[in-house]
Amino acid sequence: SGGAQFLGEKLVSWSSKKQDCMALSTAEAEYVSLSDCCAQVL
């Protein structure tokens, strides 16, 4: 999973890592990726 944070049109930071869990669906994989990204922002 990965993510990118922008401030306006400028890239502020980005990350990429192997997910810790195996997703059974695309929606589940997107949810895991989103929750990881939100945890990094906080």
mmCIF entry with sequence, helices, sheets and N, C-alpha, C, O atoms, coordinates in Angstrom:
data_MODEL
# 
_entry.id   MODEL 
# 
_entity.id                         1 
_entity.type                       polymer 
_entity.pdbx_number_of_molecules   1 
# 
_entity_poly.entity_id                      1 
_entity_poly.type                           'polypeptide(L)' 
_entity_poly.nstd_linkage                   no 
_entity_poly.nstd_monomer                   no 
_entity_poly.pdbx_seq_one_letter_code       SGGAQFLGEKLVSWSSKKQDCMALSTAEAEYVSLSDCCAQVL 
_entity_poly.pdbx_seq_one_letter_code_can   SGGAQFLGEKLVSWSSKKQDCMALSTAEAEYVSLSDCCAQVL 
_entity_poly.pdbx_strand_id                 A 
# 
loop_
_entity_poly_seq.entity_id 
_entity_poly_seq.num 
_entity_poly_seq.mon_id 
_entity_poly_seq.hetero 
1 1  SER n 
1 2  GLY n 
1 3  GLY n 
1 4  ALA n 
1 5  GLN n 
1 6  PHE n 
1 7  LEU n 
1 8  GLY n 
1 9  GLU n 
1 10 LYS n 
1 11 LEU n 
1 12 VAL n 
1 13 SER n 
1 14 TRP n 
1 15 SER n 
1 16 SER n 
1 17 LYS n 
1 18 LYS n 
1 19 GLN n 
1 20 ASP n 
1 21 CYS n 
1 22 MET n 
1 23 ALA n 
1 24 LEU n 
1 25 SER n 
1 26 THR n 
1 27 ALA n 
1 28 GLU n 
1 29 ALA n 
1 30 GLU n 
1 31 TYR n 
1 32 VAL n 
1 33 SER n 
1 34 LEU n 
1 35 SER n 
1 36 ASP n 
1 37 CYS n 
1 38 CYS n 
1 39 ALA n 
1 40 GLN n 
1 41 VAL n 
1 42 LEU n 
# 
_struct_asym.id          A 
_struct_asym.entity_id   1 
# 
_struct_conf.conf_type_id            HELX_P 
_struct_conf.id                      HELX_P1 
_struct_conf.pdbx_PDB_helix_id       AA1 
_struct_conf.beg_label_comp_id       THR 
_struct_conf.beg_label_asym_id       A 
_struct_conf.beg_label_seq_id        26 
_struct_conf.pdbx_beg_PDB_ins_code   ? 
_struct_conf.end_label_comp_id       VAL 
_struct_conf.end_label_asym_id       A 
_struct_conf.end_label_seq_id        41 
_struct_conf.pdbx_end_PDB_ins_code   ? 
_struct_conf.beg_auth_comp_id        THR 
_struct_conf.beg_auth_asym_id        A 
_struct_conf.beg_auth_seq_id         26 
_struct_conf.end_auth_comp_id        VAL 
_struct_conf.end_auth_asym_id        A 
_struct_conf.end_auth_seq_id         41 
_struct_conf.pdbx_PDB_helix_class    1 
_struct_conf.details                 ? 
_struct_conf.pdbx_PDB_helix_length   16 
# 
_struct_conf_type.id          HELX_P 
_struct_conf_type.criteria    ? 
_struct_conf_type.reference   ? 
# 
_struct_sheet.id               AA1 
_struct_sheet.type             ? 
_struct_sheet.number_strands   2 
_struct_sheet.details          ? 
# 
_struct_sheet_order.sheet_id     AA1 
_struct_sheet_order.range_id_1   1 
_struct_sheet_order.range_id_2   2 
_struct_sheet_order.offset       ? 
_struct_sheet_order.sense        anti-parallel 
# 
loop_
_struct_sheet_range.sheet_id 
_struct_sheet_range.id 
_struct_sheet_range.beg_label_comp_id 
_struct_sheet_range.beg_label_asym_id 
_struct_sheet_range.beg_label_seq_id 
_struct_sheet_range.pdbx_beg_PDB_ins_code 
_struct_sheet_range.end_label_comp_id 
_struct_sheet_range.end_label_asym_id 
_struct_sheet_range.end_label_seq_id 
_struct_sheet_range.pdbx_end_PDB_ins_code 
_struct_sheet_range.beg_auth_comp_id 
_struct_sheet_range.beg_auth_asym_id 
_struct_sheet_range.beg_auth_seq_id 
_struct_sheet_range.end_auth_comp_id 
_struct_sheet_range.end_auth_asym_id 
_struct_sheet_range.end_auth_seq_id 
AA1 1 GLY A 2  ? LEU A 7  ? GLY A 2  LEU A 7  
AA1 2 LYS A 10 ? SER A 16 ? LYS A 10 SER A 16 
# 
loop_
_atom_site.group_PDB 
_atom_site.id 
_atom_site.type_symbol 
_atom_site.label_atom_id 
_atom_site.label_alt_id 
_atom_site.label_comp_id 
_atom_site.label_asym_id 
_atom_site.label_entity_id 
_atom_site.label_seq_id 
_atom_site.pdbx_PDB_ins_code 
_atom_site.Cartn_x 
_atom_site.Cartn_y 
_atom_site.Cartn_z 
_atom_site.occupancy 
_atom_site.B_iso_or_equiv 
_atom_site.pdbx_formal_charge 
_atom_site.auth_seq_id 
_atom_site.auth_comp_id 
_atom_site.auth_asym_id 
_atom_site.auth_atom_id 
_atom_site.pdbx_PDB_model_num 
ATOM 1   N N  . SER A 1 1  ? 0.849   -1.176  0.000  1.00 0.00 ? 1  SER A N  1 
ATOM 2   C CA . SER A 1 1  ? 0.000   0.000   0.000  1.00 0.00 ? 1  SER A CA 1 
ATOM 3   C C  . SER A 1 1  ? 0.889   1.231   0.000  1.00 0.00 ? 1  SER A C  1 
ATOM 4   O O  . SER A 1 1  ? 2.077   1.155   0.312  1.00 0.00 ? 1  SER A O  1 
ATOM 5   N N  . GLY A 1 2  ? 0.323   2.325   -0.340 1.00 0.00 ? 2  GLY A N  1 
ATOM 6   C CA . GLY A 1 2  ? 1.102   3.546   -0.380 1.00 0.00 ? 2  GLY A CA 1 
ATOM 7   C C  . GLY A 1 2  ? 0.202   4.754   -0.302 1.00 0.00 ? 2  GLY A C  1 
ATOM 8   O O  . GLY A 1 2  ? -1.021  4.645   -0.386 1.00 0.00 ? 2  GLY A O  1 
ATOM 9   N N  . GLY A 1 3  ? 0.814   5.891   -0.142 1.00 0.00 ? 3  GLY A N  1 
ATOM 10  C CA . GLY A 1 3  ? 0.032   7.108   -0.056 1.00 0.00 ? 3  GLY A CA 1 
ATOM 11  C C  . GLY A 1 3  ? 0.893   8.317   -0.353 1.00 0.00 ? 3  GLY A C  1 
ATOM 12  O O  . GLY A 1 3  ? 2.122   8.254   -0.309 1.00 0.00 ? 3  GLY A O  1 
ATOM 13  N N  . ALA A 1 4  ? 0.237   9.406   -0.651 1.00 0.00 ? 4  ALA A N  1 
ATOM 14  C CA . ALA A 1 4  ? 0.918   10.666  -0.922 1.00 0.00 ? 4  ALA A CA 1 
ATOM 15  C C  . ALA A 1 4  ? 0.106   11.785  -0.295 1.00 0.00 ? 4  ALA A C  1 
ATOM 16  O O  . ALA A 1 4  ? -1.121  11.806  -0.383 1.00 0.00 ? 4  ALA A O  1 
ATOM 17  N N  . GLN A 1 5  ? 0.812   12.721  0.343  1.00 0.00 ? 5  GLN A N  1 
ATOM 18  C CA . GLN A 1 5  ? 0.149   13.869  0.936  1.00 0.00 ? 5  GLN A CA 1 
ATOM 19  C C  . GLN A 1 5  ? 0.564   15.119  0.157  1.00 0.00 ? 5  GLN A C  1 
ATOM 20  O O  . GLN A 1 5  ? 1.744   15.357  -0.097 1.00 0.00 ? 5  GLN A O  1 
ATOM 21  N N  . PHE A 1 6  ? -0.443  15.902  -0.210 1.00 0.00 ? 6  PHE A N  1 
ATOM 22  C CA . PHE A 1 6  ? -0.211  17.119  -0.974 1.00 0.00 ? 6  PHE A CA 1 
ATOM 23  C C  . PHE A 1 6  ? -0.651  18.328  -0.159 1.00 0.00 ? 6  PHE A C  1 
ATOM 24  O O  . PHE A 1 6  ? -1.606  18.255  0.614  1.00 0.00 ? 6  PHE A O  1 
ATOM 25  N N  . LEU A 1 7  ? 0.049   19.427  -0.339 1.00 0.00 ? 7  LEU A N  1 
ATOM 26  C CA . LEU A 1 7  ? -0.348  20.715  0.203  1.00 0.00 ? 7  LEU A CA 1 
ATOM 27  C C  . LEU A 1 7  ? -0.547  21.610  -1.010 1.00 0.00 ? 7  LEU A C  1 
ATOM 28  O O  . LEU A 1 7  ? 0.416   22.091  -1.608 1.00 0.00 ? 7  LEU A O  1 
ATOM 29  N N  . GLY A 1 8  ? -1.809  21.826  -1.364 1.00 0.00 ? 8  GLY A N  1 
ATOM 30  C CA . GLY A 1 8  ? -2.102  22.483  -2.633 1.00 0.00 ? 8  GLY A CA 1 
ATOM 31  C C  . GLY A 1 8  ? -1.725  21.539  -3.760 1.00 0.00 ? 8  GLY A C  1 
ATOM 32  O O  . GLY A 1 8  ? -2.210  20.410  -3.819 1.00 0.00 ? 8  GLY A O  1 
ATOM 33  N N  . GLU A 1 9  ? -0.861  21.999  -4.653 1.00 0.00 ? 9  GLU A N  1 
ATOM 34  C CA . GLU A 1 9  ? -0.398  21.149  -5.753 1.00 0.00 ? 9  GLU A CA 1 
ATOM 35  C C  . GLU A 1 9  ? 0.983   20.562  -5.490 1.00 0.00 ? 9  GLU A C  1 
ATOM 36  O O  . GLU A 1 9  ? 1.530   19.862  -6.342 1.00 0.00 ? 9  GLU A O  1 
ATOM 37  N N  . LYS A 1 10 ? 1.556   20.842  -4.311 1.00 0.00 ? 10 LYS A N  1 
ATOM 38  C CA . LYS A 1 10 ? 2.913   20.395  -3.991 1.00 0.00 ? 10 LYS A CA 1 
ATOM 39  C C  . LYS A 1 10 ? 2.881   19.099  -3.191 1.00 0.00 ? 10 LYS A C  1 
ATOM 40  O O  . LYS A 1 10 ? 2.132   18.972  -2.222 1.00 0.00 ? 10 LYS A O  1 
ATOM 41  N N  . LEU A 1 11 ? 3.697   18.143  -3.606 1.00 0.00 ? 11 LEU A N  1 
ATOM 42  C CA . LEU A 1 11 ? 3.839   16.889  -2.879 1.00 0.00 ? 11 LEU A CA 1 
ATOM 43  C C  . LEU A 1 11 ? 4.643   17.155  -1.614 1.00 0.00 ? 11 LEU A C  1 
ATOM 44  O O  . LEU A 1 11 ? 5.772   17.639  -1.687 1.00 0.00 ? 11 LEU A O  1 
ATOM 45  N N  . VAL A 1 12 ? 4.068   16.841  -0.450 1.00 0.00 ? 12 VAL A N  1 
ATOM 46  C CA . VAL A 1 12 ? 4.726   17.075  0.830  1.00 0.00 ? 12 VAL A CA 1 
ATOM 47  C C  . VAL A 1 12 ? 5.451   15.821  1.298  1.00 0.00 ? 12 VAL A C  1 
ATOM 48  O O  . VAL A 1 12 ? 6.597   15.900  1.741  1.00 0.00 ? 12 VAL A O  1 
ATOM 49  N N  . SER A 1 13 ? 4.799   14.665  1.206  1.00 0.00 ? 13 SER A N  1 
ATOM 50  C CA . SER A 1 13 ? 5.436   13.405  1.587  1.00 0.00 ? 13 SER A CA 1 
ATOM 51  C C  . SER A 1 13 ? 4.746   12.245  0.892  1.00 0.00 ? 13 SER A C  1 
ATOM 52  O O  . SER A 1 13 ? 3.624   12.373  0.403  1.00 0.00 ? 13 SER A O  1 
ATOM 53  N N  . TRP A 1 14 ? 5.433   11.111  0.856  1.00 0.00 ? 14 TRP A N  1 
ATOM 54  C CA . TRP A 1 14 ? 4.860   9.914   0.262  1.00 0.00 ? 14 TRP A CA 1 
ATOM 55  C C  . TRP A 1 14 ? 5.418   8.711   1.002  1.00 0.00 ? 14 TRP A C  1 
ATOM 56  O O  . TRP A 1 14 ? 6.459   8.792   1.653  1.00 0.00 ? 14 TRP A O  1 
ATOM 57  N N  . SER A 1 15 ? 4.715   7.600   0.893  1.00 0.00 ? 15 SER A N  1 
ATOM 58  C CA . SER A 1 15 ? 5.179   6.377   1.542  1.00 0.00 ? 15 SER A CA 1 
ATOM 59  C C  . SER A 1 15 ? 4.688   5.167   0.764  1.00 0.00 ? 15 SER A C  1 
ATOM 60  O O  . SER A 1 15 ? 3.706   5.231   0.025  1.00 0.00 ? 15 SER A O  1 
ATOM 61  N N  . SER A 1 16 ? 5.390   4.076   0.950  1.00 0.00 ? 16 SER A N  1 
ATOM 62  C CA . SER A 1 16 ? 5.024   2.818   0.320  1.00 0.00 ? 16 SER A CA 1 
ATOM 63  C C  . SER A 1 16 ? 5.512   1.693   1.212  1.00 0.00 ? 16 SER A C  1 
ATOM 64  O O  . SER A 1 16 ? 6.642   1.729   1.698  1.00 0.00 ? 16 SER A O  1 
ATOM 65  N N  . LYS A 1 17 ? 4.665   0.693   1.432  1.00 0.00 ? 17 LYS A N  1 
ATOM 66  C CA . LYS A 1 17 ? 5.076   -0.443  2.251  1.00 0.00 ? 17 LYS A CA 1 
ATOM 67  C C  . LYS A 1 17 ? 4.247   -1.667  1.919  1.00 0.00 ? 17 LYS A C  1 
ATOM 68  O O  . LYS A 1 17 ? 3.147   -1.568  1.376  1.00 0.00 ? 17 LYS A O  1 
ATOM 69  N N  . LYS A 1 18 ? 4.792   -2.808  2.252  1.00 0.00 ? 18 LYS A N  1 
ATOM 70  C CA . LYS A 1 18 ? 4.073   -4.058  2.064  1.00 0.00 ? 18 LYS A CA 1 
ATOM 71  C C  . LYS A 1 18 ? 3.009   -4.152  3.148  1.00 0.00 ? 18 LYS A C  1 
ATOM 72  O O  . LYS A 1 18 ? 3.289   -3.898  4.319  1.00 0.00 ? 18 LYS A O  1 
ATOM 73  N N  . GLN A 1 19 ? 1.786   -4.516  2.761  1.00 0.00 ? 19 GLN A N  1 
ATOM 74  C CA . GLN A 1 19 ? 0.706   -4.622  3.733  1.00 0.00 ? 19 GLN A CA 1 
ATOM 75  C C  . GLN A 1 19 ? 0.922   -5.812  4.657  1.00 0.00 ? 19 GLN A C  1 
ATOM 76  O O  . GLN A 1 19 ? 1.457   -6.843  4.249  1.00 0.00 ? 19 GLN A O  1 
ATOM 77  N N  . ASP A 1 20 ? 0.495   -5.653  5.917  1.00 0.00 ? 20 ASP A N  1 
ATOM 78  C CA . ASP A 1 20 ? 0.652   -6.693  6.926  1.00 0.00 ? 20 ASP A CA 1 
ATOM 79  C C  . ASP A 1 20 ? -0.400  -7.789  6.819  1.00 0.00 ? 20 ASP A C  1 
ATOM 80  O O  . ASP A 1 20 ? -0.217  -8.875  7.368  1.00 0.00 ? 20 ASP A O  1 
ATOM 81  N N  . CYS A 1 21 ? -1.497  -7.518  6.120  1.00 0.00 ? 21 CYS A N  1 
ATOM 82  C CA . CYS A 1 21 ? -2.574  -8.503  6.062  1.00 0.00 ? 21 CYS A CA 1 
ATOM 83  C C  . CYS A 1 21 ? -2.927  -8.841  4.614  1.00 0.00 ? 21 CYS A C  1 
ATOM 84  O O  . CYS A 1 21 ? -2.570  -8.118  3.684  1.00 0.00 ? 21 CYS A O  1 
ATOM 85  N N  . MET A 1 22 ? -3.627  -9.941  4.451  1.00 0.00 ? 22 MET A N  1 
ATOM 86  C CA . MET A 1 22 ? -4.068  -10.387 3.128  1.00 0.00 ? 22 MET A CA 1 
ATOM 87  C C  . MET A 1 22 ? -5.535  -9.990  2.961  1.00 0.00 ? 22 MET A C  1 
ATOM 88  O O  . MET A 1 22 ? -6.387  -10.428 3.734  1.00 0.00 ? 22 MET A O  1 
ATOM 89  N N  . ALA A 1 23 ? -5.831  -9.171  1.964  1.00 0.00 ? 23 ALA A N  1 
ATOM 90  C CA . ALA A 1 23 ? -7.199  -8.712  1.732  1.00 0.00 ? 23 ALA A CA 1 
ATOM 91  C C  . ALA A 1 23 ? -7.945  -9.701  0.839  1.00 0.00 ? 23 ALA A C  1 
ATOM 92  O O  . ALA A 1 23 ? -7.372  -10.271 -0.090 1.00 0.00 ? 23 ALA A O  1 
ATOM 93  N N  . LEU A 1 24 ? -9.220  -9.893  1.132  1.00 0.00 ? 24 LEU A N  1 
ATOM 94  C CA . LEU A 1 24 ? -10.054 -10.790 0.341  1.00 0.00 ? 24 LEU A CA 1 
ATOM 95  C C  . LEU A 1 24 ? -10.773 -10.071 -0.791 1.00 0.00 ? 24 LEU A C  1 
ATOM 96  O O  . LEU A 1 24 ? -11.309 -10.713 -1.695 1.00 0.00 ? 24 LEU A O  1 
ATOM 97  N N  . SER A 1 25 ? -10.786 -8.738  -0.746 1.00 0.00 ? 25 SER A N  1 
ATOM 98  C CA . SER A 1 25 ? -11.454 -7.969  -1.797 1.00 0.00 ? 25 SER A CA 1 
ATOM 99  C C  . SER A 1 25 ? -10.704 -6.662  -2.037 1.00 0.00 ? 25 SER A C  1 
ATOM 100 O O  . SER A 1 25 ? -9.894  -6.239  -1.212 1.00 0.00 ? 25 SER A O  1 
ATOM 101 N N  . THR A 1 26 ? -10.980 -6.037  -3.163 1.00 0.00 ? 26 THR A N  1 
ATOM 102 C CA . THR A 1 26 ? -10.372 -4.749  -3.475 1.00 0.00 ? 26 THR A CA 1 
ATOM 103 C C  . THR A 1 26 ? -10.806 -3.694  -2.469 1.00 0.00 ? 26 THR A C  1 
ATOM 104 O O  . THR A 1 26 ? -9.998  -2.868  -2.043 1.00 0.00 ? 26 THR A O  1 
ATOM 105 N N  . ALA A 1 27 ? -12.085 -3.718  -2.086 1.00 0.00 ? 27 ALA A N  1 
ATOM 106 C CA . ALA A 1 27 ? -12.595 -2.743  -1.119 1.00 0.00 ? 27 ALA A CA 1 
ATOM 107 C C  . ALA A 1 27 ? -11.872 -2.881  0.217  1.00 0.00 ? 27 ALA A C  1 
ATOM 108 O O  . ALA A 1 27 ? -11.535 -1.879  0.847  1.00 0.00 ? 27 ALA A O  1 
ATOM 109 N N  . GLU A 1 28 ? -11.635 -4.109  0.650  1.00 0.00 ? 28 GLU A N  1 
ATOM 110 C CA . GLU A 1 28 ? -10.928 -4.330  1.914  1.00 0.00 ? 28 GLU A CA 1 
ATOM 111 C C  . GLU A 1 28 ? -9.485  -3.825  1.819  1.00 0.00 ? 28 GLU A C  1 
ATOM 112 O O  . GLU A 1 28 ? -8.980  -3.222  2.766  1.00 0.00 ? 28 GLU A O  1 
ATOM 113 N N  . ALA A 1 29 ? -8.824  -4.063  0.694  1.00 0.00 ? 29 ALA A N  1 
ATOM 114 C CA . ALA A 1 29 ? -7.454  -3.591  0.501  1.00 0.00 ? 29 ALA A CA 1 
ATOM 115 C C  . ALA A 1 29 ? -7.399  -2.068  0.520  1.00 0.00 ? 29 ALA A C  1 
ATOM 116 O O  . ALA A 1 29 ? -6.484  -1.492  1.109  1.00 0.00 ? 29 ALA A O  1 
ATOM 117 N N  . GLU A 1 30 ? -8.367  -1.409  -0.116 1.00 0.00 ? 30 GLU A N  1 
ATOM 118 C CA . GLU A 1 30 ? -8.421  0.049   -0.118 1.00 0.00 ? 30 GLU A CA 1 
ATOM 119 C C  . GLU A 1 30 ? -8.669  0.588   1.288  1.00 0.00 ? 30 GLU A C  1 
ATOM 120 O O  . GLU A 1 30 ? -8.083  1.600   1.674  1.00 0.00 ? 30 GLU A O  1 
ATOM 121 N N  . TYR A 1 31 ? -9.530  -0.077  2.056  1.00 0.00 ? 31 TYR A N  1 
ATOM 122 C CA . TYR A 1 31 ? -9.817  0.346   3.424  1.00 0.00 ? 31 TYR A CA 1 
ATOM 123 C C  . TYR A 1 31 ? -8.562  0.248   4.291  1.00 0.00 ? 31 TYR A C  1 
ATOM 124 O O  . TYR A 1 31 ? -8.271  1.164   5.060  1.00 0.00 ? 31 TYR A O  1 
ATOM 125 N N  . VAL A 1 32 ? -7.822  -0.846  4.174  1.00 0.00 ? 32 VAL A N  1 
ATOM 126 C CA . VAL A 1 32 ? -6.589  -1.025  4.950  1.00 0.00 ? 32 VAL A CA 1 
ATOM 127 C C  . VAL A 1 32 ? -5.579  0.058   4.582  1.00 0.00 ? 32 VAL A C  1 
ATOM 128 O O  . VAL A 1 32 ? -4.945  0.645   5.459  1.00 0.00 ? 32 VAL A O  1 
ATOM 129 N N  . SER A 1 33 ? -5.432  0.320   3.294  1.00 0.00 ? 33 SER A N  1 
ATOM 130 C CA . SER A 1 33 ? -4.506  1.346   2.831  1.00 0.00 ? 33 SER A CA 1 
ATOM 131 C C  . SER A 1 33 ? -4.903  2.731   3.339  1.00 0.00 ? 33 SER A C  1 
ATOM 132 O O  . SER A 1 33 ? -4.048  3.498   3.782  1.00 0.00 ? 33 SER A O  1 
ATOM 133 N N  . LEU A 1 34 ? -6.187  3.051   3.279  1.00 0.00 ? 34 LEU A N  1 
ATOM 134 C CA . LEU A 1 34 ? -6.681  4.340   3.759  1.00 0.00 ? 34 LEU A CA 1 
ATOM 135 C C  . LEU A 1 34 ? -6.471  4.498   5.257  1.00 0.00 ? 34 LEU A C  1 
ATOM 136 O O  . LEU A 1 34 ? -6.067  5.568   5.712  1.00 0.00 ? 34 LEU A O  1 
ATOM 137 N N  . SER A 1 35 ? -6.737  3.451   6.029  1.00 0.00 ? 35 SER A N  1 
ATOM 138 C CA . SER A 1 35 ? -6.565  3.550   7.482  1.00 0.00 ? 35 SER A CA 1 
ATOM 139 C C  . SER A 1 35 ? -5.093  3.723   7.844  1.00 0.00 ? 35 SER A C  1 
ATOM 140 O O  . SER A 1 35 ? -4.778  4.447   8.788  1.00 0.00 ? 35 SER A O  1 
ATOM 141 N N  . ASP A 1 36 ? -4.180  3.069   7.109  1.00 0.00 ? 36 ASP A N  1 
ATOM 142 C CA . ASP A 1 36 ? -2.745  3.256   7.345  1.00 0.00 ? 36 ASP A CA 1 
ATOM 143 C C  . ASP A 1 36 ? -2.329  4.689   7.045  1.00 0.00 ? 36 ASP A C  1 
ATOM 144 O O  . ASP A 1 36 ? -1.555  5.287   7.792  1.00 0.00 ? 36 ASP A O  1 
ATOM 145 N N  . CYS A 1 37 ? -2.842  5.232   5.956  1.00 0.00 ? 37 CYS A N  1 
ATOM 146 C CA . CYS A 1 37 ? -2.523  6.606   5.571  1.00 0.00 ? 37 CYS A CA 1 
ATOM 147 C C  . CYS A 1 37 ? -3.027  7.600   6.619  1.00 0.00 ? 37 CYS A C  1 
ATOM 148 O O  . CYS A 1 37 ? -2.310  8.530   6.986  1.00 0.00 ? 37 CYS A O  1 
ATOM 149 N N  . CYS A 1 38 ? -4.250  7.407   7.099  1.00 0.00 ? 38 CYS A N  1 
ATOM 150 C CA . CYS A 1 38 ? -4.816  8.293   8.123  1.00 0.00 ? 38 CYS A CA 1 
ATOM 151 C C  . CYS A 1 38 ? -4.022  8.213   9.420  1.00 0.00 ? 38 CYS A C  1 
ATOM 152 O O  . CYS A 1 38 ? -3.831  9.227   10.091 1.00 0.00 ? 38 CYS A O  1 
ATOM 153 N N  . ALA A 1 39 ? -3.561  7.030   9.777  1.00 0.00 ? 39 ALA A N  1 
ATOM 154 C CA . ALA A 1 39 ? -2.765  6.865   10.995 1.00 0.00 ? 39 ALA A CA 1 
ATOM 155 C C  . ALA A 1 39 ? -1.450  7.636   10.884 1.00 0.00 ? 39 ALA A C  1 
ATOM 156 O O  . ALA A 1 39 ? -0.976  8.187   11.877 1.00 0.00 ? 39 ALA A O  1 
ATOM 157 N N  . GLN A 1 40 ? -0.858  7.684   9.696  1.00 0.00 ? 40 GLN A N  1 
ATOM 158 C CA . GLN A 1 40 ? 0.384   8.429   9.503  1.00 0.00 ? 40 GLN A CA 1 
ATOM 159 C C  . GLN A 1 40 ? 0.154   9.929   9.613  1.00 0.00 ? 40 GLN A C  1 
ATOM 160 O O  . GLN A 1 40 ? 1.002   10.652  10.135 1.00 0.00 ? 40 GLN A O  1 
ATOM 161 N N  . VAL A 1 41 ? -0.982  10.396  9.128  1.00 0.00 ? 41 VAL A N  1 
ATOM 162 C CA . VAL A 1 41 ? -1.291  11.827  9.173  1.00 0.00 ? 41 VAL A CA 1 
ATOM 163 C C  . VAL A 1 41 ? -1.478  12.293  10.611 1.00 0.00 ? 41 VAL A C  1 
ATOM 164 O O  . VAL A 1 41 ? -1.045  13.384  10.981 1.00 0.00 ? 41 VAL A O  1 
ATOM 165 N N  . LEU A 1 42 ? -2.123  11.459  11.415 1.00 0.00 ? 42 LEU A N  1 
ATOM 166 C CA . LEU A 1 42 ? -2.370  11.818  12.811 1.00 0.00 ? 42 LEU A CA 1 
ATOM 167 C C  . LEU A 1 42 ? -1.099  11.678  13.595 1.00 0.00 ? 42 LEU A C  1 
ATOM 168 O O  . LEU A 1 42 ? -1.084  11.933  14.799 1.00 0.00 ? 42 LEU A O  1 
# 
